[in-house]
Each structure stands twice: as structure tokens, then as C-alpha cells.
Amino acid sequence: MKLLSEALAVARGLEREDGYPWEVMGKVWVQLMCYAAIKYRPNVHADLLSKGGELLTFVWLLMSHFGFGTKYRTLRE
């Protein structure tokens, strides 16, 4: 039920025309990237880095460097 109410709030926010939709979409994309980055195991990220890496691996590295990985996982679980 919480997901539905959050989705409704996002949809209502996107109806505004004062540049707010881009802010909302940006925040949603950041949350999606952070969520996806912590779902990979660290050894998968290490393997990907040895092949040049990918965007989620770099997001994971930044999150780990700044200490956001454990905080994000704790808040979501």
C-alpha cells in the first residue's frame, strides 16, 4: 500500500509545470541506481571493474567510498 501511495505522490508531482517533474525524475533515477548497485555482490563489481566497469559499478564505488552503501541497505530493509 505504501508503494501505491508513493507512486501516486510522484504522479501528482509530475503534473506540475514549473520544472518540478525533472527534479522528481532525477531523484527517482538516483534511488533506482543506488538500489540496483547494492544488489550486486562486491565480487561481481570487482569482476566488472577488471573488464572496464559499468555505470552501476561506479555508483557502487561512490556509495562505498562515502559510506552510503550500508546506510541505504539499512533504511530499505
C-alpha positions as CSV (number, residue, x, y, z in Angstrom):
1,M,0.0,0.0,0.0
2,K,2.9,2.3,0.8
3,L,4.3,1.8,-2.7
4,L,1.0,2.8,-4.3
5,S,0.7,6.0,-2.2
6,E,4.3,6.9,-3.1
7,A,3.6,6.3,-6.8
8,L,0.5,8.4,-6.6
9,A,2.5,11.3,-5.0
10,V,5.1,11.0,-7.8
11,A,2.4,11.1,-10.5
12,R,0.8,14.1,-8.9
13,G,4.2,15.9,-8.6
14,L,4.9,15.3,-12.3
15,E,1.7,17.1,-13.2
16,R,3.2,20.4,-12.2
17,E,4.7,22.5,-14.9
18,D,7.3,24.6,-13.0
19,G,10.3,22.3,-13.7
20,Y,9.5,20.1,-10.7
21,P,9.0,17.0,-12.8
22,W,12.7,16.9,-13.7
23,E,13.6,17.1,-10.1
24,V,11.3,14.3,-9.1
25,M,12.5,12.1,-12.0
26,G,16.2,12.8,-11.1
27,K,15.6,11.7,-7.5
28,V,13.8,8.6,-8.7
29,W,16.7,7.7,-11.0
30,V,19.2,8.2,-8.2
31,Q,17.2,5.9,-5.9
32,L,16.9,3.3,-8.6
33,M,20.7,3.4,-9.4
34,C,21.6,3.1,-5.7
35,Y,19.2,0.2,-5.2
36,A,20.5,-1.6,-8.2
37,A,24.1,-1.0,-7.3
38,I,23.8,-2.6,-3.8
39,K,22.1,-5.7,-5.2
40,Y,25.3,-6.9,-6.9
41,R,27.8,-8.7,-4.7
42,P,31.2,-7.0,-4.3
43,N,32.9,-9.8,-6.2
44,V,30.7,-9.1,-9.2
45,H,31.7,-5.4,-9.1
46,A,35.3,-6.4,-8.9
47,D,35.0,-8.7,-11.9
48,L,33.2,-5.9,-13.8
49,L,36.0,-3.4,-12.9
50,S,38.6,-5.7,-14.3
51,K,36.7,-5.5,-17.6
52,G,36.4,-1.8,-17.6
53,G,33.4,-1.5,-15.3
54,E,29.9,-0.3,-15.9
55,L,27.8,2.5,-14.5
56,L,26.3,0.6,-11.6
57,T,29.8,-0.4,-10.5
58,F,30.9,3.2,-10.4
59,V,27.8,4.1,-8.5
60,W,28.6,1.3,-6.0
61,L,32.2,2.5,-5.7
62,L,31.0,6.1,-4.9
63,M,28.4,4.8,-2.4
64,S,31.1,2.6,-0.7
65,H,33.6,5.5,-0.6
66,F,31.2,7.9,1.0
67,G,29.7,5.2,3.3
68,F,26.2,5.2,1.8
69,G,26.0,1.5,0.9
70,T,25.3,0.3,4.4
71,K,23.0,3.2,5.3
72,Y,20.9,2.7,2.1
73,R,20.6,-1.0,2.7
74,T,19.7,-0.5,6.4
75,L,17.0,2.1,5.5
76,R,15.4,-0.1,2.8
77,E,15.4,-3.4,4.7
